[in-house]
Amino acid sequence: MNPMRALNISIVGATGAVGAELTKLLEVSRIPVNRLRLLASRNSAGRQVRFRDETCFVEPLDEIGDLETDIAFLCGGGAVSAEWASRFAAQGALVIDNSNAFRMNPDVPLVVPQVNPSALSHRPRPGIVANPNCSTIQLVRAVRPLVTAWDVRQIIVTTYQAASGAGRMGIDKLRNGTRAVLEGSSEPSAAPFPVSLAFNVIPQVGEIDSEGVTLEELKLAQEARKILAMPDLRLTSTCVRVPVENGHSEAVYIEFEEPVRLGHVHELLAQEAGVWLYADGIRKEYPTPRFITNLEDVHVGRVRVNPQNPRGLWLWIVADNLQVGAALNALLIAQLAIANRVIGER
Ligand SMILES: NC(=O)c1ccc[n+]([C@@H]2O[C@H](COP(=O)([O-])OP(=O)(O)OC[C@H]3O[C@@H](n4cnc5c(N)ncnc54)[C@H](OP(=O)(O)O)[C@@H]3O)[C@@H](O)[C@H]2O)c1
């Protein structure tokens, strides 16, 4: 990173699942911070958070007058981003948005620093950079070396998504619902899930459209095409919520135009920075969401060529959705912007 002045940083949604993770990662990062502002709804006003030996007080977003900051990380959901992103950008901030609000806007780069860093070589015109969806980030980080090496016919994905993907409320609902079932008491409501997640799996993440496709399934295909710069990529998925507290898993089938050799696939994945390969399927080593360590990595196991089709490859991909899928990617975007002098140069 280039030597630079200390930055003013604001985190909107700092009390949420992603915002709290981001604050922790920022604390141990090498980004020099002059002033950190933690913002949330009025419900959280006055909450205290320790950051680098200082106490920060959470402020209500809609009561602050001055929006001037170098970086505004938005982790407050789509409606908050739609209302506040351009207001922060108009005051000179580089906005790094975790929501779905701007991801498919052609003027807004959608960045996974390990995959398409050149998308952030210049300051984007609207002053906004989008952080992709959690399921998309771990998918594109793992498949990047493979789809670069061979032409792809299609990709089929099934996700197994943790409760934390639905935020703090999702985690609380899984814990309370599990307790209620074990105690034989009733759960007052399933929200934010469509039905109770405790001891259950739900084949729906996000709203279902008129074609029967969920928003999560739509995002996975659209965002992967944009990040990988493969506008014609055929990618279809079923996104499933599972009763895991944190860590998304994906079963991914890639059909290439030509046969692939397992040894070559292993080589490509083993060389990929930030990908942890569990190569020895025979010893039954594979990642599971509860037990992964190295939370900044994407974990890939069960790698195998389809015995009925040498063009077909299966992968099992696991990552921490709050880190790899959100907070860490946002922080890496900030570091990339600093390295490229997209910020710190005003
Ligand atoms: N969870 C994931 O794995 C994940 C992964 C990728 C992307 N994302 C995206 O990241 C964003 C945050 O998700 P999350 O899981 O952290 O959600 P969350 O746990 O529900 O947190 C939401 C945060 O937004 C704040 N907030 C809500 N309404 C607000 C308002 N009107 N004004 C100011 N602040 C407001 C909340 O403040 P209070 O505490 O005061 O209510 C809280 O800090 C979402 O856009 C989500 O889609 C999440």
The ligand as an SDF file (V2000), in Angstrom:
LIG
                    3D

 48 52  0  0  0  0  0  0  0  0999 V2000
  -25.1350  -11.2450    6.0860 N   0  0  0  0  0  0  0  0  0  0  0  0
  -24.4170  -11.5860    5.0150 C   0  0  0  0  0  0  0  0  0  0  0  0
  -23.8420  -12.7050    4.9310 O   0  0  0  0  0  0  0  0  0  0  0  0
  -24.2680  -10.6350    3.8640 C   0  0  0  0  0  0  0  0  0  0  0  0
  -23.3880  -10.9720    2.8290 C   0  0  0  0  0  0  0  0  0  0  0  0
  -23.2650  -10.1080    1.7370 C   0  0  0  0  0  0  0  0  0  0  0  0
  -23.9740   -8.9280    1.7230 C   0  0  0  0  0  0  0  0  0  0  0  0
  -24.8140   -8.6180    2.7590 N   0  0  0  0  0  0  0  0  0  0  0  0
  -25.5330   -7.3410    2.6840 C   0  0  0  0  0  0  0  0  0  0  0  0
  -24.9770   -6.4870    3.6920 O   0  0  0  0  0  0  0  0  0  0  0  0
  -25.9940   -5.6070    4.1800 C   0  0  0  0  0  0  0  0  0  0  0  0
  -26.0670   -5.7530    5.7030 C   0  0  0  0  0  0  0  0  0  0  0  0
  -26.4540   -7.0690    6.0110 O   0  0  0  0  0  0  0  0  0  0  0  0
  -26.4180   -7.6440    7.5040 P   0  0  0  0  0  0  0  0  0  0  0  0
  -26.5010   -9.1190    7.3380 O   0  0  0  0  0  0  0  0  0  0  0  0
  -25.2960   -7.0600    8.2780 O   0  0  0  0  0  0  0  0  0  0  0  0
  -27.8030   -7.0870    8.1020 O   0  0  0  0  0  0  0  0  0  0  0  0
  -28.2290   -6.8600    9.6310 P   0  0  0  0  0  0  0  0  0  0  0  0
  -27.4830   -7.7670   10.5430 O   0  0  0  0  0  0  0  0  0  0  0  0
  -29.6960   -6.9110    9.6300 O   0  0  0  0  0  0  0  0  0  0  0  0
  -27.7580   -5.3600    9.9480 O   0  0  0  0  0  0  0  0  0  0  0  0
  -28.4090   -4.2320    9.4010 C   0  0  0  0  0  0  0  0  0  0  0  0
  -27.7200   -2.9780    9.8720 C   0  0  0  0  0  0  0  0  0  0  0  0
  -28.3370   -1.8620    9.2240 O   0  0  0  0  0  0  0  0  0  0  0  0
  -28.7490   -0.9310   10.1950 C   0  0  0  0  0  0  0  0  0  0  0  0
  -29.9430   -0.2300    9.7320 N   0  0  0  0  0  0  0  0  0  0  0  0
  -31.1440   -0.7600    9.4270 C   0  0  0  0  0  0  0  0  0  0  0  0
  -32.0070    0.2170    9.0410 N   0  0  0  0  0  0  0  0  0  0  0  0
  -31.3160    1.3720    9.1050 C   0  0  0  0  0  0  0  0  0  0  0  0
  -31.6440    2.7190    8.8400 C   0  0  0  0  0  0  0  0  0  0  0  0
  -32.8630    3.0850    8.4200 N   0  0  0  0  0  0  0  0  0  0  0  0
  -30.6940    3.6740    9.0220 N   0  0  0  0  0  0  0  0  0  0  0  0
  -29.4590    3.3150    9.4560 C   0  0  0  0  0  0  0  0  0  0  0  0
  -29.0810    2.0580    9.7160 N   0  0  0  0  0  0  0  0  0  0  0  0
  -30.0020    1.0860    9.5450 C   0  0  0  0  0  0  0  0  0  0  0  0
  -29.0160   -1.7440   11.4440 C   0  0  0  0  0  0  0  0  0  0  0  0
  -28.9750   -0.8750   12.5620 O   0  0  0  0  0  0  0  0  0  0  0  0
  -29.7080   -1.2210   13.9690 P   0  0  0  0  0  0  0  0  0  0  0  0
  -28.8230   -2.2240   14.6630 O   0  0  0  0  0  0  0  0  0  0  0  0
  -29.7320    0.0820   14.6640 O   0  0  0  0  0  0  0  0  0  0  0  0
  -31.0560   -1.7600   13.6210 O   0  0  0  0  0  0  0  0  0  0  0  0
  -27.8470   -2.7160   11.3830 C   0  0  0  0  0  0  0  0  0  0  0  0
  -26.6780   -2.0690   11.8440 O   0  0  0  0  0  0  0  0  0  0  0  0
  -27.2770   -6.0080    3.4380 C   0  0  0  0  0  0  0  0  0  0  0  0
  -27.4320   -5.1780    2.3070 O   0  0  0  0  0  0  0  0  0  0  0  0
  -27.0000   -7.4360    3.0010 C   0  0  0  0  0  0  0  0  0  0  0  0
  -27.7370   -7.8000    1.8600 O   0  0  0  0  0  0  0  0  0  0  0  0
  -24.9680   -9.4360    3.8190 C   0  0  0  0  0  0  0  0  0  0  0  0
  1  2  1  0
  2  3  2  0
  2  4  1  0
  4  5  1  0
  4 48  2  0
  5  6  2  0
  6  7  1  0
  7  8  2  0
  8  9  1  0
  8 48  1  0
  9 10  1  0
  9 46  1  0
 10 11  1  0
 11 12  1  0
 11 44  1  0
 12 13  1  0
 13 14  1  0
 14 15  2  0
 14 16  1  0
 14 17  1  0
 17 18  1  0
 18 19  2  0
 18 20  1  0
 18 21  1  0
 21 22  1  0
 22 23  1  0
 23 24  1  0
 23 42  1  0
 24 25  1  0
 25 26  1  0
 25 36  1  0
 26 27  1  0
 26 35  1  0
 27 28  2  0
 28 29  1  0
 29 30  1  0
 29 35  2  0
 30 31  1  0
 30 32  2  0
 32 33  1  0
 33 34  2  0
 34 35  1  0
 36 37  1  0
 36 42  1  0
 37 38  1  0
 38 39  2  0
 38 40  1  0
 38 41  1  0
 42 43  1  0
 44 45  1  0
 44 46  1  0
 46 47  1  0
M  CHG  2   8   1  16  -1
M  END
$$$$
